[in-house]
């Protein structure tokens, strides 16, 4: 068995999973398609195909020079890069195949050969129960716009992986990719009103129309989500694990909302179902990628996966009309962005890679440092000293005469900050702790959204 071949155990396990998932999908056509069940089965198909392709394509990627060194290991072995593109490609293909199932119920009804006499005499049974698996054909344009935006961000992400685009240019890549989604949102929804907190209702009314500012807000969400996944990176498995946690939290939000919605006629029903349909196959494909990217990583995911995962979240939040809830699930990413701002905007020197430093003697990760080519200005020195007192930043100073000059400062990422606070960590332990932090803050965000928000808004949209 070569490194680019599945073991016998892997082969049979994946075959069983794939066959069972396909059988479930085929069985749903006995009824109305049941996309809710099918989407879960598509998650199994996504896992089996993604897992297999990553194993089979590792050698091909290495020969094409799509490889990199894992800098946080004693032996810096080269492993394949940009494997997130494989995950994204499998997801997009399966979501295209999912379309006939998603709209099968409406298509079946529209093309059914019904006898007018049966309709007149009431012989046709009308199902008035709560059938979650029916999805309206009118959502086709929304679905296609989501897939087009995802395809664009994957293509542009591949360009970034292949040509190493500068940060100030690639930060706008998700904004360009979100244009099809925003265009269809304008044509189909056009909703630009936001609910006003009860404390401000006497002054502003129950709702305020933001107009074009709402589209600026949605574009900002589409730009922030992919880039926030991208800058919280640097250790094995962290990009994929944080994305899986966010996706699971979004699923929990959907299920909580659906459990409280009284009937399928509620407008939020289709929005949360749409979210579930996109998230289940995404989780399946991402779990397969995580299996290869977890410590010690056998592949790197590349920027393509970060853009792809972030765009999935942006699409779900924007088209599902719960973008504020999405932000509550991205609190660690928001913290990381705010903490990174001085380096991202070059107020502090920003090296190309800000991953934690690997100490070969101890085998542990330590905060990485950025060197100052010349002493910082008085204002910057004052700012760094303030941070160092909290302690948010360890500084190394050189005393010359009566003044201390800063030579190095740690890179401003949440991974380095974690190491500053809690000391050196093994790479997998750091990934587990930061992922647990993501989960804890995400659950707190859901509590805020569905419980504490009632102190500010008149009712939860579940009512």
N, C-alpha and C positions, 0 to 999 in steps of 0.2 A: 504494500500500500504506500503510495507516494503522499507528499504533503498536500497535493491537489486532488485527493480522492477521499470519498466518504468511507468511514469504517463500516463493517457489516452491521453493527448495532445501529449506527446513525442511518444507514440506508433503509433498514427495515422499519425503524421508528418513524422516519419521515414518510415512507411509503404508506404506512398505516394511517398516519395523520392526514396525508393528502387524500387517500382513498375515502376515509370517513367524511372528510369535509366536502368532497365532491358529491358523495352520496346524499348528504344533507341538502346540498344545493339543488341537486336533481329532484329530490323528494318535495321541495317547496313548490315545484311547478304542478303538483297534484292539487294544490289549492289556488290561492291568489298570489303566489310568488313569495309571500312572507319575507320581505327584505330584512326584517329585524333578525330573523333566524339565519338568513343567508349571509348577512354581514359578519356574524360571528364565525360562520363556516369559512368565509373569505379570509378571516384573520388566520385560521389554520392553514389555508392554502398559501397565504402570504408568508407565513413562517417557514413552511417546508420548502417553498421555491427559493426564498431569499437565502436561507441557510445553505442550501445545496449550491446555488450559484456562487456564493462567496467562496466556498471551498474550491469549486471547479475553476474559478477565474483568478485565483490568487497568483498562480504561475504566469498567466497571461499579463496581468497588471505589472508584475515584476519585470517581465521581458520588455514591456512598453515603457520602462523606467518610471512607472507610477509607484514610487516607493519612498520610504523615509526611515530615518533612524529613530528608535525609541530612546530619547535622551535620559530617561529616568530609570535606566537599568545599568548594571555593572558591565554587561556585554551589550553594546549598542548595536543590536542586530537590525538589519534592514527588513521591513515588512511592507506589504502593499498599502498604498494610500487610496483615497477617494472611493472607498468601498460603499460609502453612503449613497453614491450614485446608483449602485446596483439595487439597494433597498428602495430608492425613490422610483426607479424604472419599473420594478415589480409592482409597486403600489399603484402607479398610474395605469399600467396595463390591466390590473385586476379591477380597478375602479371603472374602466371603460367596459369591461365584461360584466360588471355589476349593473350597468344601466338597464338592460332589458328586465332584470329581476326587480329593480327598484320601481319601475313604472309599469310592471306587468299587470297589476290589478286594473289600472285605468285603461291600458291598451286593450286588455281582455274585454272590459265593459264596452269600450267604444266600438269594437269590432264584432261583438257578439251578435248572432243572428237570432233576434228575439221575435216571437210571434206577437203581433199587436193584440190579438184576441186574449192571449195570456195576460198581457199587461192590463187590458181593460177589465178582465174578470178577476184580477187580483191573484192569479195563480203563481206569479213570480214572488218568491220569498225575499223580503227586504230585511237585511241584517242591520238592526239599529243599535247593536251592542258596541262596545268599545274595542274596535279592531285596530290595533296599533300598526299592523303591517301594511296598511294601505297608504300609498303615497301619491299625491296628485301629479298628473302629467304637466300641470302648469308650472311646476318647479324645475322643469327640464332646463330652461335657460339659466337658472341659478346654478344648477349642478354643472352644466357645461362651462360656465364662467369660472367656477371654482377649479375645475380640472385644467382649464387653459392657464389660469394664474399659476397653478402648481407646475405645469409643464414649463412655463416661462422661467420660473425661479430656479428650476432644476437645470435648464439650459444655461442660464446666466451663472449659476453656481459652478457648473462644470468649467466655464470660461475662467472663473476665479481660481479654481484648483489647477488648471492647466497653465495659466499665464500669470498667476500671482498678482492680481489687480491691487492697486494701492487702496488703503483703507478708506481714504476720503472719497474715492470713486465707488468702491463696492458697497458702501453703506447705503447707497440709493438703489441698489439692485432690486430689493424687495418692493420698493415703491413703484418701479417700472412694471414689475410682474403683477402688481395688484390692480393695474388699470382695467383689465377685462372685468374683474370682479366688481370694481367700483362703478364701471359703466353700466353693467347689468343691474346693480343695486339702484342706480339712478332711474333706470327704465322700468323696473318692476316694483320696487318699494317706494323710493323717493322720500322715505321718512327721515326728517331732520329735526324732529322735536325731541326734547329730553324732559323727563319728569323733574319737577322742582321739589326740594325738601319741604316738608310741611311748615317748617319755621319761616320759609320765605314765600309761601303761597299768598299771604295777604299783600305782598308787594309785587310779585312777578306773575301770579296766577299759577294754575296747576301745571302748565307745560310752557316751555320756551322753545321757539323755533330758532335753531342755530344757523339754518341756511347752508351756505357754502362752507362755513366753518366746520360743519359736521363731517364733510368730506375730507377736509384737512386733518381732522381728528382721526378718521378711519385710515387715511394714508399713513399717518404717524404710527398707528397701531401696527399696520402692515410692515412698516420699516423697522419698528422696535423689536417685534417678536423674533424674527430670524436673527437679527444682529445680537439680541440679548442672549440667545443660545450660543452664538458664535464666540462671544467674548468671555463666557463662563466655560472655558475649556482649558486643556493643558495636561490632563492626566487621563489614564486609561478609563474608558467607560463613562466619563462624566457627562459628555454631550448627550449620549443616548439615554442614560439612566434618568437625567433630569427631564428629558422629553417624555419618557414613558410615565413618570410620576405626574407630570402636568396633564397628559392625556387621560390617565386614570382619574384624576381629580375632576376633569371636565365631564367624564362619564358619570361620576357620582353626582355632579351637579345636574346632569340631564335626567338621571333616574329619580333624584329627589323631586325635581320639577314635574316630571311626568306622573309621579305617584300622587301628586296633589291636584293635577289638572282634571276638572270634572267633565270628562267626555272628549271625544276626538274633534269636536267642533271648535274647541279652544284654539285660537291662532298660534299659541306657543307650541302646540303639539308637534306640528310638522317641523318647526325650527329645531326642537330638541331631538327629534328623530333624525333629521338631517345631520346633526352633530354626531350622533351615535354611529350612523352609517359611515361617516368619514373616519371616525376614531378607531373602530374595532380592527379594520384591516391594517391601519397605521401601527397599532400596538403589536399586532402579529409580526409584521415585517421588522419593526424596531427590536423586538425581543430576539429575533434571529441575529440581527446585527450586533446586539449587545453580547450575545453568546461568544462572538468572535472578538469583540472589542474590549471585553472586560479583562481586568488584570490577571495574568500578563497578556497584553493585547497581541493578537495574531494579525490584526489589520487595523488601519486608521480609517476614520469615517470621512475626513475631508470637510471642507466648507459646504459642499453640496448638501450634505445631510442637515447641517445647521439651518441653512436657508429653507430647505424642504420642510423640516419639522416646524420651524417657526411660522412658515406660511400656512401650514395645516391649522395651527392654532389661531392665526389671524383670520382665516376664512371661517372657521367655526364660530369665533367670537363675533365677527362682523355680520355674517349672514344669519347667524343664530340670534342676533340682537341681544347678546349679553357680553359685550366687550368690556364693561366695567367689572363684571365677574371675572373675566379672563385676567385682567390686571391684578386682581386680588390673589390669583394663583401664581402670579409672576413676581411676588414680592422679593425673593432672593435675587432674581434677575435685575429688578429695579435697584436694589441695594448695590449690587455689583456694578451697575452702570453709573450710579451716582458716585460711588467710591472710586471708579476708574476715570471719572471725568477729567481730573487734572492731567492725566497722562494722555487720554484720548484727544484732548484739545491742545496737547503739546505744552502745557504749562510746566510740566515735569518731563524730562527725557523719557521717551517711550520706545523701547527696543522692539524688534519685530516679533519676538516671542517673549511672553511674560510668565511662562510656566514656572512652577516652583523648582528650586535648585535641588538636584539629587546629590546627596553626600555618599560617595562610594564607600567610605569607611564604615559608616553606621548603617547604610542601606535605607536611610530615611530621607524624606523630603523636608526641605527647609525653605524659608522665605527667600525668593530670588531677589537680587539687588540690581538696580540700574545705576550706572556710573555717571557722574556729572563731569563733563569735559572742562567746565569752568565753574567757579563758585556761583551759586544762585543769587538772585537779587535779594535785597533786604526784605521785601514783601514776601517772596517765596520762602526765604529762610524762616521768617516769622510764622508762616503758615505751616511749614513742616514741623517746626518745634511745637506748635499747638497740637498737631496730630500725634506727635511722639509722646505727649504727656498723658494721653487717654488710656492705654497706649494703642494707637491705630497704626503706628509706623515706627519701626526701629531705625535709628540713624547711626551712621558711622562718621565720626567727625575727626578732623585733623586740627590739632591746636597749633597755631602758628602765632607767635608773639602773644598778644593779649586777646586775639579773636579766634573763634572756632569756625573752620570752614567745612561745609558738608561735602564729602567726597562721594558717598553712595546713599541711596535710599531704596527701600523695598518697593517692588512693583505693586501697583494698586489694583489688585484683584481680590475677590472674596476668598479664593483658595490660599493666597499668600496671607491674607488677614487671618484666616482660620489657623494657619501655622504660627502666626505671631501670638495669637491668643492662647492656643492650646499646646504649642510646642511641636517639634518634629513628629511626623507621622509616616507610617508606611503608606505607599501609594493607594492600595486597595482600601485601607482603613480610612484614609482621607476621603475617598470617593463615597464610601458608605455613609460617613458622618455628614457630608454635605448633602447627599441624597436624602437622608433622614431629615435634615434641616428643611429641605425643599418640601417634603411631605408634611412635616409638622406645621409649617407656615401656610401651606396650601389648605390644610384642614381648618386652620384658624380663619383663613380667608373665606371658606365656605360658611363657617359659623357666623362671621360678620355679615356675609351677604344675605343669609336666610333668617337670621335671628336679630342681630343688633341693628340691621338696616331698618327694621320696623320702628326704631326710635327716630329715624330721619324721614322715612317715606311712609305714606299712609297705609300701604299694604305690600306684601311680597307678591311678585307676579305669579306665584304658585296658586294664589287664592282664586 
